[in-house]
């Protein structure tokens, strides 16, 4: 999944980047947050959901 969503560069990568995705009820990615800051992440996601 990390490869499919662009969170890692290769199948043998040791880890994936921290990326959050907001997915709507139809399964469509409506937003991605590539630069996740743990101190503001919850508020960032809630703001996206409110828009």
WOFENTA-V559427 format. One line per field, one symbol per residue. ss: DSSP state (h for helix, s for strand, l for the rest). psi: psi as a letter, one per 20 degrees, with the letter a starting at -180 (. if undefined). A space follows every 10 residues. Layout:
ss: ???
psi: ???
This chain:
ss: llllllllll llllllllls ssslllllss ssslllllll hhhhhhhhhh l
psi: hgghjjirhq hjqhrqqopq pppriijpoi qqohmpohhi gghgghgghh .
